[in-house]
Amino acid sequence: MKKLILSAALTGAATNRSHCPYIPYTPKELGEEAKRAVDAGASIVHIHAREDDGTPSWRLEVFEQIHEEVRKRCPHVIINYSTGAIGIPNEERIKHIKALQPDMAAFNMGSMNYAIYSKKAKMFYWNGVFENSFSTMQFFVEAMKEAGTTPEMECFDTGHIRNAEPLRDMGKIPDNACYSLVMGVLGGIAATPQNLMHQISQVPKDAFWQVIAISRKQWQMAAIACTMGGNFRVGLEDNFYLPNNEMAKSNGECVEWGVKLANMMGREIASIEETRKMLKIPQNT
């Protein structure tokens, strides 16, 4: 099998240090976590921005500081910024992509309910509608094309995979765009082996794909991705816990376990240089 590309999602937007004390907030902390992830074997780092108090940020100055801190420590790593948000104007969600022209950016492939529900409390901690109409998708993918940024197509359900078809037919999506099969978000497809096999079968032949599984199901889905010739993402955005049930103390630890899992399944890990060649992503800023 071809070498496996490991991505690391350093920090999300919904969780905070009351959930996991090791989640990075500041640009410097994100730069340090990126270095730990890269040293452990990650070639792509997926990044959300936060204010110093941990709240989500869309300020361009914060993204600029993050970019500087990551590039200072990891000059060649593939940087992948988030563009996903609820209730934030589209222009604000894409501003940092236009300004910084990163290697990759998350491209959300459809609208959905997006929720966090507690069975114990019998209540929703988060409950919103994530709007990504075809008009919205065209806006984002056109801006990414202009910036020279490769879209990472985040598909939270089967219909989201199919949503790429008309955009490809229109010439909006480049051939090297990546399919991310996001599983385990309430409102999207559940993280089960059967569902993952179905999702894999929907991805166009020879296209790059990775699985992004939320919560502890991550490792089971990652193992399936390994055996099916795919790739996977780890990191504190998606799952705090290692396969031994200990809480990860850094994104580097998450990547280390990802490398172990891949190697156990007979997969070698692609270097940053190899990943750039495989995904046809030149070095951007």
Backbone bond lengths (Angstrom), bond angles and torsions (degrees), N, CA, C in turn:
res aa  C-N    CA-C-N  psi(-1)  N-CA   C-N-CA  omega(-1)  CA-C   N-CA-C  phi
1 M - - - 1.458 - - 1.528 110.60 -
2 K 1.336 115.83 153.69 1.458 120.26 176.42 1.523 109.46 -65.99
3 K 1.315 115.28 161.94 1.462 119.56 -179.24 1.522 110.78 -65.18
4 L 1.328 115.07 151.10 1.455 121.79 -176.17 1.520 110.36 -93.97
5 I 1.325 115.59 134.25 1.463 121.99 178.41 1.527 108.64 -95.42
6 L 1.327 114.94 123.44 1.462 120.82 -179.64 1.529 109.71 -103.97
7 S 1.325 115.34 127.09 1.465 121.82 174.88 1.525 108.81 -108.64
8 A 1.326 115.60 151.44 1.462 120.96 176.80 1.525 109.09 -128.62
9 A 1.333 116.42 123.62 1.462 122.60 176.55 1.522 107.57 -96.07
10 L 1.316 116.47 106.40 1.463 121.32 -165.80 1.515 114.43 -73.91
11 T 1.321 117.16 -37.41 1.465 120.98 -178.40 1.518 108.20 -159.05
12 G 1.295 117.74 139.60 1.463 120.35 179.48 1.511 110.95 -94.80
13 A 1.328 115.18 -151.12 1.463 120.05 178.41 1.521 112.04 -122.31
14 A 1.341 117.06 -20.85 1.465 120.45 -171.24 1.522 113.52 -93.78
15 T 1.319 117.41 -29.88 1.465 120.37 -175.02 1.526 110.91 -94.65
16 N 1.334 115.63 163.56 1.461 120.16 178.32 1.525 109.67 -143.84
17 R 1.308 116.06 -174.03 1.466 120.00 -173.95 1.519 113.64 -73.33
18 S 1.326 117.85 -9.13 1.463 118.49 171.32 1.529 109.85 -72.90
19 H 1.347 116.59 -24.42 1.463 121.33 176.87 1.535 110.99 -87.09
20 C 1.333 115.23 -40.90 1.468 121.12 -179.99 1.526 107.34 -150.46
21 P 1.318 118.30 116.89 1.473 120.73 -174.23 1.521 114.68 -69.52
22 Y 1.336 117.15 -7.53 1.464 120.47 -174.37 1.523 113.55 -100.29
23 I 1.322 117.81 4.63 1.462 121.02 179.51 1.529 109.75 -68.00
24 P 1.334 117.56 126.84 1.470 119.23 179.60 1.528 111.65 -77.80
25 Y 1.317 115.34 143.65 1.464 122.30 178.39 1.532 111.95 -114.27
26 T 1.327 116.55 -56.71 1.459 121.45 -168.91 1.532 111.28 -77.90
27 P 1.334 117.52 160.18 1.467 119.89 175.61 1.529 113.05 -54.37
28 K 1.332 116.90 -41.88 1.467 119.52 179.52 1.525 110.74 -63.36
29 E 1.333 116.89 -44.07 1.467 120.30 179.11 1.531 110.73 -62.66
30 L 1.325 117.01 -38.89 1.462 120.25 178.03 1.528 111.23 -66.41
31 G 1.327 116.43 -37.87 1.460 119.50 175.83 1.518 111.77 -62.76
32 E 1.336 115.87 -42.12 1.467 120.31 179.19 1.523 111.48 -66.48
33 E 1.332 116.37 -40.64 1.471 119.71 178.68 1.529 111.41 -67.65
34 A 1.324 116.49 -36.67 1.465 119.82 176.00 1.532 109.83 -60.30
35 K 1.315 116.53 -43.63 1.476 120.82 179.20 1.523 111.01 -62.32
36 R 1.322 117.62 -42.90 1.464 120.09 178.24 1.527 110.93 -61.88
37 A 1.334 115.95 -42.36 1.464 120.28 -179.43 1.523 110.98 -65.43
38 V 1.318 117.09 -43.81 1.468 121.60 -179.57 1.525 110.58 -65.85
39 D 1.320 117.11 -44.19 1.468 120.58 178.83 1.522 111.40 -60.05
40 A 1.324 116.83 -30.30 1.472 120.86 -179.38 1.522 112.46 -83.18
41 G 1.340 118.33 -17.39 1.471 119.38 176.75 1.513 116.66 134.34
42 A 1.331 118.38 -0.31 1.466 119.97 178.84 1.530 109.82 -76.56
43 S 1.329 116.21 143.34 1.462 120.26 175.94 1.520 112.16 -113.41
44 I 1.345 116.78 -11.31 1.463 122.59 176.79 1.523 108.26 -128.17
45 V 1.332 117.07 133.77 1.462 120.30 173.14 1.524 108.42 -118.73
46 H 1.332 115.40 124.96 1.465 122.77 179.15 1.519 107.37 -99.21
47 I 1.360 115.71 129.30 1.461 119.03 -168.87 1.529 112.02 -133.42
48 H 1.327 115.57 130.38 1.458 124.26 163.86 1.528 107.18 -99.69
49 A 1.315 117.22 152.60 1.463 120.53 176.31 1.520 110.16 -98.05
50 R 1.330 114.84 147.34 1.461 121.46 176.95 1.517 109.81 -135.95
51 E 1.314 114.34 153.38 1.461 119.29 168.29 1.531 108.07 -74.14
52 D 1.310 116.36 168.86 1.467 119.16 -176.48 1.522 112.49 -63.20
53 D 1.349 117.33 -21.84 1.466 119.58 178.34 1.529 112.38 -88.82
54 G 1.333 116.84 2.37 1.459 120.64 176.27 1.509 115.68 97.61
55 T 1.332 118.07 -9.32 1.463 119.41 179.43 1.525 109.50 -72.71
56 P 1.342 117.74 149.53 1.470 120.32 -179.61 1.530 111.21 -59.93
57 S 1.315 116.39 144.71 1.461 121.22 -179.08 1.520 110.43 -130.40
58 W 1.329 115.10 142.64 1.471 121.62 172.10 1.524 109.99 -122.47
59 R 1.331 116.93 14.40 1.462 119.47 179.68 1.526 110.29 -72.08
60 L 1.315 116.15 131.24 1.463 120.81 -178.29 1.525 111.22 -60.71
61 E 1.332 116.85 -35.68 1.461 119.52 -179.61 1.529 111.68 -60.25
62 V 1.338 116.24 -36.30 1.468 119.92 179.74 1.525 110.09 -68.62
63 F 1.338 117.07 -44.50 1.466 120.11 177.84 1.532 110.62 -62.07
64 E 1.317 117.18 -38.29 1.467 120.25 178.80 1.527 110.72 -63.45
65 Q 1.322 116.54 -40.65 1.466 120.02 178.39 1.528 110.86 -66.90
66 I 1.342 116.53 -41.13 1.467 120.43 177.57 1.525 110.01 -60.73
67 H 1.339 115.51 -46.59 1.464 120.50 -178.91 1.532 110.73 -57.19
68 E 1.327 115.22 -44.63 1.465 120.02 -179.84 1.526 111.61 -63.70
69 E 1.335 116.73 -44.48 1.471 120.67 -177.91 1.530 111.81 -66.86
70 V 1.328 117.18 -39.03 1.467 120.20 179.52 1.522 110.24 -70.18
71 R 1.329 116.82 -47.74 1.466 120.18 -178.16 1.528 112.29 -64.26
72 K 1.335 116.58 -31.80 1.464 121.11 178.35 1.531 110.65 -61.86
73 R 1.333 115.99 -37.06 1.461 120.62 -176.41 1.537 112.96 -97.98
74 C 1.318 116.03 -27.36 1.477 121.10 -175.24 1.530 108.24 -135.14
75 P 1.336 117.82 76.62 1.462 120.39 -171.74 1.519 115.14 -63.49
76 H 1.334 117.81 -21.10 1.464 119.64 -173.60 1.529 114.23 -114.02
77 V 1.321 118.02 -7.99 1.463 120.15 -176.85 1.529 110.46 -60.65
78 I 1.329 116.99 148.32 1.458 122.46 176.49 1.527 107.92 -79.41
79 I 1.329 115.94 116.40 1.466 121.40 -179.98 1.519 109.41 -93.11
80 N 1.323 115.17 129.37 1.471 122.99 -177.66 1.530 107.51 -127.83
81 Y 1.346 115.99 109.03 1.464 120.01 -178.80 1.519 111.67 -94.19
82 S 1.315 115.48 148.07 1.458 121.74 174.45 1.529 110.15 -72.71
83 T 1.339 115.75 149.79 1.469 121.49 168.47 1.526 110.31 -128.89
84 G 1.324 116.80 6.77 1.460 121.20 -173.38 1.517 112.74 -88.49
85 A 1.336 115.84 128.40 1.466 120.14 177.30 1.513 109.31 -162.07
86 I 1.331 115.46 157.31 1.465 122.25 175.65 1.524 108.38 -111.81
87 G 1.337 116.02 127.14 1.454 120.55 176.89 1.515 115.02 83.38
88 I 1.340 117.01 10.24 1.466 121.48 178.11 1.529 107.95 -109.05
89 P 1.328 119.60 131.91 1.472 121.05 -179.87 1.529 111.83 -57.61
90 N 1.329 115.61 145.25 1.464 120.72 -177.46 1.525 112.54 -56.52
91 E 1.329 117.31 -41.31 1.469 120.58 -179.29 1.527 111.33 -60.00
92 E 1.333 115.53 -35.92 1.467 118.68 178.89 1.517 111.18 -73.19
93 R 1.344 116.63 -34.89 1.465 121.16 179.56 1.527 112.96 -68.63
94 I 1.322 118.11 -20.03 1.468 120.81 -176.02 1.524 112.27 -111.29
95 K 1.332 117.89 -6.23 1.463 122.29 -173.57 1.527 112.67 -55.75
96 H 1.331 116.89 -43.79 1.470 120.25 -177.71 1.521 112.18 -70.23
97 I 1.329 116.94 -27.32 1.472 120.03 177.63 1.528 109.29 -69.95
98 K 1.305 116.64 -44.68 1.467 120.91 178.26 1.528 111.07 -61.71
99 A 1.317 116.48 -40.19 1.465 120.55 -174.56 1.527 112.81 -78.09
100 L 1.327 116.85 -42.17 1.465 120.97 -171.61 1.523 113.62 -98.06
101 Q 1.332 117.49 -18.20 1.468 122.49 179.62 1.539 112.07 47.76
102 P 1.326 116.84 58.81 1.464 119.60 -178.37 1.527 111.84 -69.04
103 D 1.320 116.19 168.25 1.462 121.55 179.48 1.523 111.84 -60.72
104 M 1.336 116.07 -43.55 1.458 122.35 -176.39 1.524 109.38 -138.80
105 A 1.339 115.20 163.19 1.459 120.62 171.39 1.515 108.87 -151.73
106 A 1.319 116.34 146.08 1.459 121.37 177.98 1.525 109.15 -67.03
107 F 1.331 115.31 131.15 1.462 122.84 -179.35 1.525 106.83 -122.46
108 N 1.328 116.79 103.76 1.462 121.84 -173.60 1.526 110.02 -78.83
109 M 1.339 115.37 128.36 1.458 121.74 -163.09 1.518 115.78 -99.60
110 G 1.315 118.47 16.08 1.455 119.20 176.35 1.511 112.66 169.09
111 S 1.323 115.16 163.35 1.466 121.01 178.44 1.525 110.38 -82.00
112 M 1.343 115.44 155.56 1.466 119.15 -178.41 1.522 110.16 -168.82
113 N 1.319 116.99 158.00 1.458 121.04 161.80 1.524 107.15 -68.85
114 Y 1.312 116.59 142.42 1.462 120.73 -179.53 1.515 106.76 -136.28
115 A 1.332 115.80 114.05 1.466 118.26 -171.15 1.524 112.01 -142.47
116 I 1.312 114.37 157.51 1.467 122.92 169.28 1.520 106.51 -124.06
117 Y 1.331 116.11 120.29 1.462 121.16 -175.19 1.523 110.00 -122.26
118 S 1.325 115.89 139.09 1.464 121.46 177.38 1.521 109.36 -106.14
119 K 1.326 116.60 115.94 1.464 120.19 174.83 1.525 110.92 -65.95
120 K 1.335 115.54 -34.87 1.454 119.77 -178.58 1.531 111.36 -65.63
121 A 1.339 115.95 -45.55 1.465 120.42 -178.16 1.521 112.89 -88.23
122 K 1.347 115.73 -9.68 1.476 120.95 -177.36 1.536 111.26 54.72
123 M 1.342 114.14 46.31 1.458 118.20 -179.73 1.524 110.23 -153.55
124 F 1.353 115.80 160.49 1.448 122.20 174.78 1.525 109.14 -90.38
125 Y 1.328 116.28 127.43 1.456 120.50 172.68 1.524 111.02 -85.42
126 W 1.322 115.66 -24.14 1.458 121.05 177.09 1.511 107.22 -148.44
127 N 1.325 116.38 138.30 1.460 119.78 -176.08 1.522 108.50 -156.20
128 G 1.339 116.77 105.08 1.454 120.39 -178.17 1.511 111.55 -147.09
129 V 1.319 116.16 173.75 1.459 122.83 175.96 1.524 107.60 -111.92
130 F 1.317 115.93 120.58 1.465 123.45 -179.53 1.521 107.14 -91.85
131 E 1.332 116.69 102.76 1.467 121.30 -174.53 1.520 110.96 -88.13
132 N 1.326 115.40 120.88 1.457 121.62 173.76 1.524 108.22 -143.70
133 S 1.326 116.49 74.45 1.460 122.03 178.09 1.526 109.19 -69.85
134 F 1.330 116.73 170.56 1.462 119.12 177.07 1.529 110.93 -61.94
135 S 1.314 117.82 -34.04 1.464 120.37 176.88 1.532 110.59 -64.32
136 T 1.330 115.68 -43.13 1.463 119.84 177.56 1.521 110.98 -63.79
137 M 1.326 116.21 -43.52 1.465 119.75 179.99 1.522 111.37 -62.10
138 Q 1.341 116.76 -41.65 1.467 119.30 178.16 1.523 110.90 -61.42
139 F 1.320 116.47 -41.09 1.467 120.94 178.52 1.524 110.86 -57.71
140 F 1.337 116.66 -47.16 1.459 120.53 -176.69 1.523 112.03 -69.93
141 V 1.324 117.29 -45.10 1.461 118.92 -175.14 1.525 111.17 -70.40
142 E 1.319 117.59 -31.35 1.463 120.24 175.69 1.526 111.12 -67.17
143 A 1.336 116.58 -39.57 1.468 120.31 177.57 1.527 110.96 -66.35
144 M 1.338 117.19 -38.41 1.464 120.78 177.79 1.525 110.78 -65.00
145 K 1.324 116.26 -41.50 1.469 120.12 179.13 1.523 110.39 -61.33
146 E 1.323 116.27 -43.35 1.461 120.90 179.60 1.520 111.62 -63.60
147 A 1.334 116.72 -33.16 1.466 121.47 179.98 1.524 112.79 -82.79
148 G 1.334 117.75 -8.55 1.458 120.81 -175.66 1.514 112.62 73.26
149 T 1.328 115.75 28.14 1.469 122.99 -176.22 1.528 110.11 -103.19
150 T 1.326 117.26 129.99 1.456 121.87 -179.62 1.531 110.56 -77.29
151 P 1.341 118.89 126.94 1.467 120.70 179.13 1.540 111.62 -72.65
152 E 1.310 114.96 133.53 1.476 121.25 170.22 1.522 105.24 -104.87
153 M 1.329 116.12 102.56 1.459 122.19 -170.13 1.523 110.52 -78.81
154 E 1.331 116.70 106.54 1.457 121.85 -177.40 1.528 108.72 -87.56
155 C 1.336 115.12 110.87 1.468 123.20 -174.78 1.519 108.60 -109.78
156 F 1.333 116.26 106.78 1.458 121.54 -176.10 1.525 112.31 -88.62
157 D 1.322 116.87 -5.11 1.464 121.23 179.08 1.522 108.68 -160.60
158 T 1.324 116.82 171.95 1.456 120.79 -175.40 1.532 111.90 -62.28
159 G 1.324 117.11 -40.39 1.452 120.13 179.39 1.514 113.11 -60.83
160 H 1.320 117.05 -29.02 1.457 120.75 179.18 1.528 111.14 -67.32
161 I 1.331 116.82 -34.38 1.464 119.48 176.83 1.526 109.17 -63.68
162 R 1.326 115.49 -43.14 1.464 119.63 -178.55 1.524 112.10 -68.87
163 N 1.329 117.51 -26.31 1.461 120.56 -179.70 1.527 112.79 -60.60
164 A 1.329 116.35 -19.23 1.474 118.80 177.92 1.524 111.63 -70.89
165 E 1.333 117.95 -22.83 1.474 120.62 -172.06 1.524 113.22 -60.49
166 P 1.342 120.35 -52.77 1.469 118.28 179.83 1.527 112.84 -65.73
167 L 1.327 117.28 -33.52 1.462 120.12 179.37 1.523 110.96 -68.90
168 R 1.332 116.33 -35.55 1.474 119.94 174.10 1.532 109.99 -66.37
169 D 1.336 116.12 -42.82 1.463 120.71 -179.27 1.528 111.24 -61.63
170 M 1.328 116.71 -31.61 1.460 121.98 179.08 1.533 112.00 -82.21
171 G 1.335 116.59 -5.19 1.453 120.30 -178.72 1.516 114.32 79.18
172 K 1.329 116.45 17.89 1.466 120.73 -177.65 1.529 112.69 -82.48
173 I 1.339 116.33 -33.68 1.465 120.78 -175.10 1.524 109.27 -100.31
174 P 1.331 118.16 125.67 1.466 120.20 179.49 1.523 111.89 -71.39
175 D 1.325 115.80 159.80 1.469 120.70 -177.11 1.519 112.98 -63.15
176 N 1.341 117.35 -27.07 1.468 119.45 -177.53 1.528 113.44 -91.96
177 A 1.332 117.74 8.65 1.471 119.81 176.20 1.523 109.87 -59.97
178 C 1.324 116.20 143.16 1.469 121.69 -173.07 1.531 110.84 -104.23
179 Y 1.326 116.08 142.35 1.459 121.87 175.75 1.525 109.51 -96.39
180 S 1.322 116.15 120.66 1.465 121.44 173.49 1.522 108.29 -107.89
181 L 1.313 116.10 118.88 1.464 122.10 -178.99 1.522 107.61 -92.32
182 V 1.335 115.01 95.11 1.465 121.06 -175.78 1.525 108.62 -86.38
183 M 1.317 116.51 127.30 1.459 121.63 -173.98 1.529 110.63 -132.81
184 G 1.331 116.02 143.69 1.449 119.95 173.42 1.508 115.06 100.70
185 V 1.340 118.41 -0.80 1.460 121.00 175.01 1.527 108.32 -84.59
186 L 1.328 118.06 130.58 1.457 120.53 178.09 1.527 109.02 -65.66
187 G 1.326 115.78 124.01 1.449 122.15 -171.15 1.519 110.99 111.19
188 G 1.330 116.55 -19.53 1.460 123.37 176.91 1.520 110.52 -115.72
189 I 1.312 116.31 -169.33 1.461 121.65 -175.80 1.531 110.51 -72.30
190 A 1.333 116.51 140.54 1.464 121.94 179.96 1.529 110.67 -72.26
191 A 1.328 115.68 151.62 1.460 121.60 -179.90 1.524 109.91 -85.70
192 T 1.339 115.96 87.12 1.462 121.79 175.81 1.522 108.74 -128.87
193 P 1.342 117.82 154.59 1.469 119.40 177.65 1.530 112.82 -57.16
194 Q 1.328 116.56 -41.20 1.464 119.62 -179.19 1.525 111.08 -62.92
195 N 1.330 116.40 -43.23 1.460 119.89 179.95 1.526 111.95 -65.87
196 L 1.325 116.77 -39.27 1.460 119.25 179.88 1.530 110.45 -65.04
197 M 1.315 117.40 -42.65 1.468 119.38 178.35 1.525 110.60 -60.93
198 H 1.339 116.48 -38.95 1.463 120.04 177.20 1.527 110.31 -64.17
199 Q 1.327 117.26 -44.77 1.462 120.63 -179.83 1.529 111.40 -61.59
200 I 1.322 116.54 -43.94 1.468 120.79 179.28 1.522 110.61 -58.31
201 S 1.333 116.06 -39.50 1.473 120.09 -177.70 1.524 112.33 -67.18
202 Q 1.331 117.97 -17.65 1.464 121.53 -179.22 1.531 113.25 -88.32
203 V 1.324 116.41 -16.83 1.466 120.20 -177.19 1.529 109.40 -73.50
204 P 1.338 118.14 134.22 1.470 119.90 179.53 1.528 112.10 -56.11
205 K 1.308 115.48 145.90 1.466 121.93 -178.75 1.527 110.34 -57.11
206 D 1.310 115.36 136.16 1.463 124.96 176.77 1.530 114.06 72.65
207 A 1.343 118.77 2.90 1.462 120.12 176.77 1.528 110.04 -79.58
208 F 1.318 116.21 147.64 1.462 120.34 175.00 1.524 109.34 -71.27
209 W 1.332 116.61 136.18 1.458 119.87 173.49 1.524 110.25 -143.07
210 Q 1.325 113.82 152.01 1.454 120.79 173.64 1.523 108.63 -137.74
211 V 1.320 115.85 155.43 1.454 119.76 174.78 1.528 108.96 -101.55
212 I 1.326 114.85 137.42 1.466 122.80 174.43 1.520 105.79 -121.93
213 A 1.318 116.91 103.62 1.465 120.75 -178.24 1.521 109.16 -108.40
214 I 1.319 115.14 130.21 1.454 121.55 -178.25 1.530 108.95 -89.77
215 S 1.324 116.59 139.68 1.462 124.51 179.49 1.526 111.68 80.55
216 R 1.313 116.36 -170.72 1.469 120.69 -172.59 1.531 113.41 -67.97
217 K 1.318 116.99 -12.91 1.470 119.47 174.98 1.536 111.39 -65.05
218 Q 1.328 115.61 -11.06 1.463 121.29 -178.05 1.525 113.03 -50.07
219 W 1.322 116.60 -46.17 1.461 119.76 -172.27 1.525 111.43 -70.92
220 Q 1.322 117.03 -36.34 1.464 120.18 176.76 1.534 110.19 -65.07
221 M 1.336 116.94 -44.32 1.463 120.52 179.15 1.528 110.74 -66.28
222 A 1.339 116.38 -37.11 1.460 120.21 178.49 1.523 111.30 -63.32
223 A 1.328 117.10 -39.56 1.466 120.83 178.72 1.527 110.89 -62.65
224 I 1.327 116.10 -39.97 1.469 119.76 178.39 1.527 109.77 -66.22
225 A 1.328 116.81 -42.51 1.462 120.30 178.12 1.523 110.97 -58.39
226 C 1.324 116.32 -41.62 1.468 120.62 178.07 1.522 111.23 -57.21
227 T 1.324 116.09 -49.29 1.464 119.87 -174.84 1.522 112.22 -71.73
228 M 1.327 117.70 -22.37 1.464 121.89 -178.37 1.529 112.70 -94.38
229 G 1.331 116.78 6.35 1.452 119.95 176.93 1.511 114.40 83.19
230 G 1.337 116.84 12.80 1.462 120.93 -179.32 1.509 112.34 -97.87
231 N 1.316 115.25 -161.23 1.458 123.38 -175.55 1.522 108.46 -133.65
232 F 1.330 117.59 170.44 1.460 117.93 179.58 1.521 111.36 -150.21
233 R 1.344 113.42 165.42 1.461 121.73 179.75 1.519 109.62 -118.05
234 V 1.324 115.88 142.65 1.459 122.17 173.30 1.529 107.53 -126.39
235 G 1.323 116.58 -177.67 1.462 119.45 175.30 1.511 113.30 128.43
236 L 1.326 114.53 163.61 1.463 121.25 -173.14 1.522 113.50 -70.46
237 E 1.332 118.61 -14.71 1.461 118.88 173.09 1.519 111.28 -66.25
238 D 1.323 116.32 -36.85 1.469 121.57 -169.92 1.522 113.92 -96.38
239 N 1.318 116.97 -35.67 1.463 120.50 -171.09 1.525 109.01 -162.20
240 F 1.322 116.42 127.43 1.463 120.66 -179.39 1.532 112.89 -84.31
241 Y 1.336 117.68 -15.06 1.458 119.81 -165.77 1.525 112.87 -109.73
242 L 1.328 114.05 140.03 1.455 122.12 177.52 1.527 109.71 -83.43
243 P 1.329 118.31 167.10 1.467 120.12 -179.77 1.529 114.25 -58.54
244 N 1.337 117.38 -23.35 1.473 120.04 178.57 1.526 112.35 -87.07
245 N 1.356 116.25 9.62 1.478 124.58 177.75 1.524 114.00 74.86
246 E 1.331 117.56 4.80 1.467 119.74 173.66 1.520 109.74 -82.65
247 M 1.342 116.10 146.83 1.462 119.27 175.55 1.523 109.62 -72.01
248 A 1.324 116.09 131.78 1.463 120.71 177.84 1.517 109.90 -66.41
249 K 1.323 116.42 141.49 1.456 121.84 179.53 1.526 112.12 -98.63
250 S 1.335 116.46 -3.60 1.470 120.62 177.54 1.517 108.29 -168.10
251 N 1.325 115.28 164.25 1.449 119.66 173.15 1.525 111.16 -66.38
252 G 1.329 115.70 -27.71 1.454 119.50 176.75 1.518 112.23 -60.18
253 E 1.340 116.32 -40.80 1.470 119.51 177.27 1.526 111.32 -63.82
254 C 1.328 116.80 -39.19 1.471 120.26 178.25 1.526 110.32 -60.94
255 V 1.329 115.67 -44.01 1.469 119.79 -179.22 1.525 110.73 -67.52
256 E 1.326 117.29 -40.11 1.467 120.26 178.21 1.526 111.30 -56.22
257 W 1.333 116.77 -43.58 1.457 120.37 178.61 1.531 110.82 -70.00
258 G 1.320 117.07 -33.23 1.456 119.94 175.32 1.516 111.80 -62.64
259 V 1.329 115.85 -41.03 1.463 120.74 177.80 1.534 110.20 -64.39
260 K 1.332 116.83 -44.39 1.469 120.54 178.22 1.523 111.11 -57.93
261 L 1.331 115.73 -46.03 1.462 120.46 -179.09 1.519 110.82 -61.60
262 A 1.329 116.58 -47.54 1.463 120.59 -179.37 1.524 111.00 -60.76
263 N 1.334 115.92 -44.65 1.462 119.72 -179.70 1.527 111.89 -63.41
264 M 1.337 116.79 -38.04 1.464 120.49 176.74 1.531 111.71 -61.95
265 M 1.327 115.56 -30.29 1.464 121.27 -179.98 1.531 111.81 -89.50
266 G 1.322 116.63 7.36 1.454 120.34 177.00 1.507 114.92 82.27
267 R 1.337 117.83 19.71 1.464 121.28 -179.24 1.523 110.44 -108.63
268 E 1.307 116.29 133.59 1.454 122.00 171.51 1.525 109.34 -86.80
269 I 1.336 115.79 154.07 1.461 121.20 -178.57 1.525 110.51 -95.03
270 A 1.311 116.30 132.06 1.459 121.30 179.14 1.525 110.40 -74.93
271 S 1.317 116.09 139.35 1.458 121.17 173.90 1.523 109.34 -75.57
272 I 1.317 116.26 171.85 1.467 119.62 177.71 1.522 110.21 -60.78
273 E 1.337 116.91 -45.12 1.467 120.59 179.85 1.528 110.96 -61.38
274 E 1.326 116.78 -42.84 1.470 120.48 178.65 1.520 111.21 -65.57
275 T 1.327 116.39 -39.21 1.465 120.47 178.74 1.522 111.02 -63.04
276 R 1.318 116.58 -43.16 1.467 119.51 178.23 1.535 111.04 -59.99
277 K 1.308 116.76 -40.01 1.474 119.99 178.85 1.520 110.89 -68.70
278 M 1.336 116.49 -43.15 1.471 120.88 -178.31 1.522 111.42 -63.74
279 L 1.326 116.82 -39.30 1.460 121.71 -176.29 1.529 112.61 -95.38
280 K 1.343 115.34 -2.06 1.484 119.93 179.90 1.533 110.77 56.18
281 I 1.343 113.89 48.20 1.464 120.60 178.54 1.526 109.00 -113.49
282 P 1.324 117.89 107.38 1.478 119.53 177.01 1.521 110.19 -70.44
283 Q 1.314 115.78 164.25 1.470 120.26 177.67 1.513 109.56 -70.00
284 N 1.332 116.67 117.82 1.462 121.10 174.45 1.512 108.92 -92.93
285 T 1.314 116.38 -161.91 1.462 120.35 -178.27 1.518 111.23 -69.10
